[in-house]
Amino acid sequence: MTARAHDPWDGAKCREPQWWEWARQHRGSYWDAKVDGETAAQQKDRHFKATGICFSCDLRAACRERHEQLTHATGERVPGVWGGKVFAEYSPANDNTDYLPFAA
């Protein structure tokens, strides 16, 4: 039997079982930029809650660093919630913004 490789994301809040179940039910990750069928208000609420979960995670800084690595490696925006920050999908409206701040 071979030993299982160490998972650097073991212990990440986004890896907890309830989020896998949420993903199966909604056909998308809680940390995705968009989930099919959700309204803008639902998306904003999900992003707000996801960033809060990130801030309670010990791997938040590593997650943000991974986002930077992926962005630099691909030369593309990598949308979604990464390390407690919401990164936008590309659109002409957010052409100069890499992330979406939360508006009150």
ChimeraX commands (.cxc) that place a marker at each C-alpha (Angstrom):
marker #1 position 0.00,0.00,0.00 radius 0.5
marker #1 position 1.36,3.43,-0.90 radius 0.5
marker #1 position 1.30,6.30,1.54 radius 0.5
marker #1 position -1.09,9.10,0.74 radius 0.5
marker #1 position 0.58,12.40,-0.15 radius 0.5
marker #1 position 0.20,15.27,2.28 radius 0.5
marker #1 position -2.64,17.60,1.30 radius 0.5
marker #1 position -1.55,21.19,1.98 radius 0.5
marker #1 position -5.22,22.23,2.10 radius 0.5
marker #1 position -6.17,19.70,4.74 radius 0.5
marker #1 position -7.90,21.69,7.47 radius 0.5
marker #1 position -9.10,24.47,5.15 radius 0.5
marker #1 position -12.58,25.70,6.08 radius 0.5
marker #1 position -13.72,25.35,2.45 radius 0.5
marker #1 position -12.93,21.62,2.61 radius 0.5
marker #1 position -15.40,20.91,5.41 radius 0.5
marker #1 position -18.14,18.38,4.52 radius 0.5
marker #1 position -21.05,20.84,4.58 radius 0.5
marker #1 position -19.47,22.81,1.69 radius 0.5
marker #1 position -19.08,19.68,-0.44 radius 0.5
marker #1 position -22.77,18.97,0.17 radius 0.5
marker #1 position -23.67,22.59,-0.72 radius 0.5
marker #1 position -21.69,22.24,-3.97 radius 0.5
marker #1 position -23.55,19.05,-4.92 radius 0.5
marker #1 position -26.92,20.69,-4.24 radius 0.5
marker #1 position -26.14,23.92,-6.10 radius 0.5
marker #1 position -23.83,22.61,-8.85 radius 0.5
marker #1 position -21.12,25.04,-7.89 radius 0.5
marker #1 position -18.74,25.87,-5.10 radius 0.5
marker #1 position -19.72,28.29,-2.34 radius 0.5
marker #1 position -16.54,30.14,-3.33 radius 0.5
marker #1 position -17.34,30.41,-7.06 radius 0.5
marker #1 position -17.74,33.85,-8.61 radius 0.5
marker #1 position -21.14,32.81,-9.99 radius 0.5
marker #1 position -23.54,29.97,-9.38 radius 0.5
marker #1 position -26.17,29.26,-12.02 radius 0.5
marker #1 position -29.63,30.48,-11.13 radius 0.5
marker #1 position -28.73,32.80,-8.27 radius 0.5
marker #1 position -29.78,36.43,-8.23 radius 0.5
marker #1 position -27.31,39.29,-7.75 radius 0.5
marker #1 position -28.55,39.66,-4.15 radius 0.5
marker #1 position -28.05,35.94,-3.48 radius 0.5
marker #1 position -24.57,36.11,-4.99 radius 0.5
marker #1 position -23.63,39.11,-2.84 radius 0.5
marker #1 position -24.92,37.36,0.28 radius 0.5
marker #1 position -23.03,34.14,-0.57 radius 0.5
marker #1 position -19.80,36.07,-1.24 radius 0.5
marker #1 position -20.18,37.95,2.05 radius 0.5
marker #1 position -20.66,34.71,3.99 radius 0.5
marker #1 position -17.82,32.97,2.12 radius 0.5
marker #1 position -15.36,35.76,2.94 radius 0.5
marker #1 position -16.36,35.50,6.59 radius 0.5
marker #1 position -15.64,31.78,6.54 radius 0.5
marker #1 position -12.26,32.52,4.94 radius 0.5
marker #1 position -11.36,34.94,7.71 radius 0.5
marker #1 position -11.80,32.13,10.24 radius 0.5
marker #1 position -9.46,29.83,8.27 radius 0.5
marker #1 position -5.81,29.33,9.20 radius 0.5
marker #1 position -4.95,28.83,5.51 radius 0.5
marker #1 position -6.34,32.18,4.31 radius 0.5
marker #1 position -2.92,33.68,3.48 radius 0.5
marker #1 position -1.84,30.52,1.63 radius 0.5
marker #1 position -5.09,30.59,-0.34 radius 0.5
marker #1 position -4.56,34.22,-1.37 radius 0.5
marker #1 position -0.99,33.35,-2.37 radius 0.5
marker #1 position -2.28,30.42,-4.46 radius 0.5
marker #1 position -4.64,32.80,-6.25 radius 0.5
marker #1 position -1.73,35.09,-7.09 radius 0.5
marker #1 position 0.29,32.12,-8.39 radius 0.5
marker #1 position -2.58,30.96,-10.61 radius 0.5
marker #1 position -3.19,34.48,-11.92 radius 0.5
marker #1 position 0.45,34.97,-12.82 radius 0.5
marker #1 position 0.82,31.47,-14.31 radius 0.5
marker #1 position -2.23,31.76,-16.55 radius 0.5
marker #1 position -2.23,35.48,-17.28 radius 0.5
marker #1 position -5.98,35.37,-16.68 radius 0.5
marker #1 position -8.29,36.52,-13.94 radius 0.5
marker #1 position -9.19,33.69,-11.61 radius 0.5
marker #1 position -12.62,34.71,-10.31 radius 0.5
marker #1 position -14.23,33.67,-7.06 radius 0.5
marker #1 position -13.56,34.03,-3.36 radius 0.5
marker #1 position -9.90,33.44,-2.53 radius 0.5
marker #1 position -8.48,33.94,0.95 radius 0.5
marker #1 position -11.31,36.20,2.04 radius 0.5
marker #1 position -11.36,38.42,-1.05 radius 0.5
marker #1 position -13.88,38.36,-3.91 radius 0.5
marker #1 position -12.20,38.45,-7.32 radius 0.5
marker #1 position -14.48,39.48,-10.18 radius 0.5
marker #1 position -14.97,37.81,-13.52 radius 0.5
marker #1 position -13.86,39.94,-16.41 radius 0.5
marker #1 position -16.40,42.33,-17.85 radius 0.5
marker #1 position -16.06,45.81,-19.37 radius 0.5
marker #1 position -17.70,47.20,-16.21 radius 0.5
marker #1 position -14.91,45.89,-13.97 radius 0.5
marker #1 position -12.03,46.08,-16.45 radius 0.5
marker #1 position -9.78,47.98,-14.05 radius 0.5
marker #1 position -10.81,46.06,-10.91 radius 0.5
marker #1 position -9.39,42.70,-9.90 radius 0.5
marker #1 position -11.70,42.32,-6.94 radius 0.5
marker #1 position -15.16,43.39,-5.90 radius 0.5
marker #1 position -15.40,45.43,-2.72 radius 0.5
marker #1 position -18.55,44.99,-0.67 radius 0.5
marker #1 position -20.84,47.97,-1.03 radius 0.5
marker #1 position -23.18,48.80,1.82 radius 0.5
marker link #1:1,2 radius 0.2
marker link #1:2,3 radius 0.2
marker link #1:3,4 radius 0.2
marker link #1:4,5 radius 0.2
marker link #1:5,6 radius 0.2
marker link #1:6,7 radius 0.2
marker link #1:7,8 radius 0.2
marker link #1:8,9 radius 0.2
marker link #1:9,10 radius 0.2
marker link #1:10,11 radius 0.2
marker link #1:11,12 radius 0.2
marker link #1:12,13 radius 0.2
marker link #1:13,14 radius 0.2
marker link #1:14,15 radius 0.2
marker link #1:15,16 radius 0.2
marker link #1:16,17 radius 0.2
marker link #1:17,18 radius 0.2
marker link #1:18,19 radius 0.2
marker link #1:19,20 radius 0.2
marker link #1:20,21 radius 0.2
marker link #1:21,22 radius 0.2
marker link #1:22,23 radius 0.2
marker link #1:23,24 radius 0.2
marker link #1:24,25 radius 0.2
marker link #1:25,26 radius 0.2
marker link #1:26,27 radius 0.2
marker link #1:27,28 radius 0.2
marker link #1:28,29 radius 0.2
marker link #1:29,30 radius 0.2
marker link #1:30,31 radius 0.2
marker link #1:31,32 radius 0.2
marker link #1:32,33 radius 0.2
marker link #1:33,34 radius 0.2
marker link #1:34,35 radius 0.2
marker link #1:35,36 radius 0.2
marker link #1:36,37 radius 0.2
marker link #1:37,38 radius 0.2
marker link #1:38,39 radius 0.2
marker link #1:39,40 radius 0.2
marker link #1:40,41 radius 0.2
marker link #1:41,42 radius 0.2
marker link #1:42,43 radius 0.2
marker link #1:43,44 radius 0.2
marker link #1:44,45 radius 0.2
marker link #1:45,46 radius 0.2
marker link #1:46,47 radius 0.2
marker link #1:47,48 radius 0.2
marker link #1:48,49 radius 0.2
marker link #1:49,50 radius 0.2
marker link #1:50,51 radius 0.2
marker link #1:51,52 radius 0.2
marker link #1:52,53 radius 0.2
marker link #1:53,54 radius 0.2
marker link #1:54,55 radius 0.2
marker link #1:55,56 radius 0.2
marker link #1:56,57 radius 0.2
marker link #1:57,58 radius 0.2
marker link #1:58,59 radius 0.2
marker link #1:59,60 radius 0.2
marker link #1:60,61 radius 0.2
marker link #1:61,62 radius 0.2
marker link #1:62,63 radius 0.2
marker link #1:63,64 radius 0.2
marker link #1:64,65 radius 0.2
marker link #1:65,66 radius 0.2
marker link #1:66,67 radius 0.2
marker link #1:67,68 radius 0.2
marker link #1:68,69 radius 0.2
marker link #1:69,70 radius 0.2
marker link #1:70,71 radius 0.2
marker link #1:71,72 radius 0.2
marker link #1:72,73 radius 0.2
marker link #1:73,74 radius 0.2
marker link #1:74,75 radius 0.2
marker link #1:75,76 radius 0.2
marker link #1:76,77 radius 0.2
marker link #1:77,78 radius 0.2
marker link #1:78,79 radius 0.2
marker link #1:79,80 radius 0.2
marker link #1:80,81 radius 0.2
marker link #1:81,82 radius 0.2
marker link #1:82,83 radius 0.2
marker link #1:83,84 radius 0.2
marker link #1:84,85 radius 0.2
marker link #1:85,86 radius 0.2
marker link #1:86,87 radius 0.2
marker link #1:87,88 radius 0.2
marker link #1:88,89 radius 0.2
marker link #1:89,90 radius 0.2
marker link #1:90,91 radius 0.2
marker link #1:91,92 radius 0.2
marker link #1:92,93 radius 0.2
marker link #1:93,94 radius 0.2
marker link #1:94,95 radius 0.2
marker link #1:95,96 radius 0.2
marker link #1:96,97 radius 0.2
marker link #1:97,98 radius 0.2
marker link #1:98,99 radius 0.2
marker link #1:99,100 radius 0.2
marker link #1:100,101 radius 0.2
marker link #1:101,102 radius 0.2
marker link #1:102,103 radius 0.2
marker link #1:103,104 radius 0.2
view
